[in-house]
Amino acid sequence: MNFEWIRTTLPAGCDAGTFPAYAPGSHEFVVVEHGTLHLGIGDAVYDLTAGDSVYFPADTRHAYANRTGEPCTYYVAALIMRPRTARPG
C-alpha cells in the first residue's frame, strides 16, 4: 500500500483531468482549503467549497477541476493499494 498526502492549487478554469480507478481497496479523502472544487466520482459530480470534505473508494474513476474564476486549494490523503509481488531472494 502507498500513502499519498497532496496539497494542490488549481488555477481559475483549470481541469486537472480524469484519473483511472485505482486497485480495489484504495481510498481517498479530500478537504477543500479555499475556493470551489468540482469533483467527479464515477458518474456523480460534487461542488465542494472551503471547509468541505469527502471520502470515496478510489477504485472508480475520479476527476478534479476548478470551474470558477478564483484559485482552488485542496488536500488529498490517498491510500493506494498495490498488487503484491514476490521479492527477490
MARTIDO-723285 format. One line per field, with one value per residue: residue number from 1; residue in three letters; chain; x, y, z of N, C-alpha, C in turn. Coordinates in steps of 0.1 Angstrom, whole numbers. Each point is the difference from the previous one (the first is absolute). Layout:
<lumdos>
i	(NUM	...)
aa	(ALA	...)
ch	(A	...)
neast	(X	...)
nnorth	(Y	...)
nup	(Z	...)
caeast	(X	...)
canorth	(Y	...)
caup	(Z	...)
ceast	(X	...)
cnorth	(Y	...)
cup	(Z	...)
</lumdos>
This chain:
<lumdos>
i	(1	2	3	4	5	6	7	8	9	10	11	12	13	14	15	16	17	18	19	20	21	22	23	24	25	26	27	28	29	30	31	32	33	34	35	36	37	38	39	40	41	42	43	44	45	46	47	48	49	50	51	52	53	54	55	56	57	58	59	60	61	62	63	64	65	66	67	68	69	70	71	72	73	74	75	76	77	78	79	80	81	82	83	84	85	86	87	88	89)
aa	(MET	ASN	PHE	GLU	TRP	ILE	ARG	THR	THR	LEU	PRO	ALA	GLY	CYS	ASP	ALA	GLY	THR	PHE	PRO	ALA	TYR	ALA	PRO	GLY	SER	HIS	GLU	PHE	VAL	VAL	VAL	GLU	HIS	GLY	THR	LEU	HIS	LEU	GLY	ILE	GLY	ASP	ALA	VAL	TYR	ASP	LEU	THR	ALA	GLY	ASP	SER	VAL	TYR	PHE	PRO	ALA	ASP	THR	ARG	HIS	ALA	TYR	ALA	ASN	ARG	THR	GLY	GLU	PRO	CYS	THR	TYR	TYR	VAL	ALA	ALA	LEU	ILE	MET	ARG	PRO	ARG	THR	ALA	ARG	PRO	GLY)
ch	(A	A	A	A	A	A	A	A	A	A	A	A	A	A	A	A	A	A	A	A	A	A	A	A	A	A	A	A	A	A	A	A	A	A	A	A	A	A	A	A	A	A	A	A	A	A	A	A	A	A	A	A	A	A	A	A	A	A	A	A	A	A	A	A	A	A	A	A	A	A	A	A	A	A	A	A	A	A	A	A	A	A	A	A	A	A	A	A	A)
neast	(8	-4	5	-10	8	-10	6	-12	6	-13	6	-5	-11	7	3	2	-12	-2	0	7	-8	3	9	-8	-8	1	5	-9	7	-10	8	-9	12	0	-10	-3	-2	1	-6	5	-9	6	-13	4	-5	11	-6	13	-3	6	8	-4	-4	7	-5	8	-6	13	-7	-3	-4	9	-6	10	-8	4	-12	7	-1	0	12	2	1	5	-4	9	-7	10	-7	11	-8	10	1	0	13	5	6	10	4)
nnorth	(-12	10	10	8	11	6	12	3	9	0	5	12	-7	-6	-9	-7	-3	-11	-5	-10	-10	1	-7	-11	6	8	11	10	9	8	11	9	6	3	8	-4	-12	-3	-9	-8	-8	-8	-2	1	12	6	11	0	7	11	-9	-2	-12	-10	-11	-8	-12	0	-10	13	3	10	12	9	11	11	1	5	12	-8	1	-13	-1	-12	-8	-10	-9	-8	-10	-2	-9	-8	-6	-11	2	-10	0	5	-13)
nup	(0	-7	8	-5	3	-7	-1	-6	-8	-3	-11	-1	-1	9	-9	11	-5	-6	12	-4	1	13	5	0	9	-11	7	-1	7	-2	2	-1	-2	-13	-4	-13	5	-13	8	-9	4	-9	1	13	2	6	4	4	11	3	6	-12	4	-6	2	-7	-3	-1	1	-3	-13	0	1	-2	3	-4	1	10	4	10	6	-1	14	-2	9	-3	8	-6	2	-7	-3	2	-12	8	1	-5	12	-7	-1)
caeast	(-8	7	-7	4	-6	3	-6	0	-8	-4	-3	-14	-4	9	-6	11	-2	-6	10	-6	-3	11	-3	-10	5	6	-9	5	-7	3	-4	2	5	-7	-5	-11	6	-10	5	-7	3	-9	-10	-5	7	-2	7	4	6	9	-5	-7	8	-7	7	-6	9	7	0	-8	7	-3	5	1	0	-4	-8	-3	10	10	8	-5	10	-6	9	-4	7	-4	6	-1	4	9	1	12	9	10	13	12	8)
canorth	(12	13	11	13	12	9	13	5	12	1	14	2	-6	-11	-13	-9	-12	-12	-10	-13	-7	-6	-14	-2	3	13	10	14	10	13	11	12	11	12	-1	-10	-12	-8	-13	-11	-14	-9	8	10	13	7	13	2	13	1	-7	-13	-12	-12	-13	-9	-11	5	-11	5	12	13	12	12	11	13	6	14	10	2	-12	-9	-8	-11	-11	-13	-11	-11	-13	-7	-14	-5	-15	-5	-7	-8	7	-9	-7)
caup	(0	0	6	-6	6	-10	0	-14	-4	-14	-4	-5	-13	-2	1	3	-8	6	4	-1	12	7	4	10	14	1	6	0	9	-6	8	-7	8	-4	-14	-2	-8	-7	1	-6	6	-8	-7	9	0	12	2	14	3	12	12	-4	-2	-5	-1	-10	-4	-12	-11	-10	-6	8	-7	7	-9	5	-10	4	-4	11	2	10	6	7	5	-2	7	-8	2	-13	1	-11	1	6	-9	7	1	-3	9)
ceast	(9	-9	5	-8	3	-8	1	-8	-2	-3	-14	-1	9	-8	12	-2	-6	10	-7	-2	13	-4	-11	6	7	-10	6	-9	4	-6	3	4	-7	-4	-10	7	-12	6	-10	4	-10	-9	-5	9	-3	8	2	6	8	-6	-7	10	-8	9	-6	10	6	1	-10	7	-5	7	0	0	-4	-7	-4	11	10	7	-7	11	-6	11	-6	9	-5	7	-2	5	8	0	13	8	10	13	11	7	0)
cnorth	(12	10	13	11	11	13	5	13	0	15	1	-7	-12	-14	-9	-13	-11	-11	-14	-6	-6	-15	-1	2	13	10	14	8	14	11	13	11	14	-2	-11	-11	-7	-14	-10	-13	-9	9	12	12	8	13	2	13	-1	-7	-13	-11	-11	-12	-7	-11	3	-11	3	12	12	11	12	12	13	8	15	10	3	-14	-9	-9	-11	-11	-13	-9	-12	-13	-9	-14	-4	-15	-4	-8	-8	8	-10	-5	2)
cup	(0	6	-7	7	-9	2	-14	-1	-15	-3	-5	-14	-3	1	1	-7	8	3	-1	14	5	3	10	14	2	5	-3	9	-6	9	-8	9	-4	-15	-1	-9	-6	-1	-6	5	-8	-8	8	-1	13	-1	14	2	13	12	-3	-1	-5	0	-12	-3	-14	-10	-10	-6	8	-7	9	-9	8	-11	3	-5	11	2	11	5	8	4	-4	8	-6	5	-12	1	-12	1	6	-11	8	0	-3	12	14)
</lumdos>
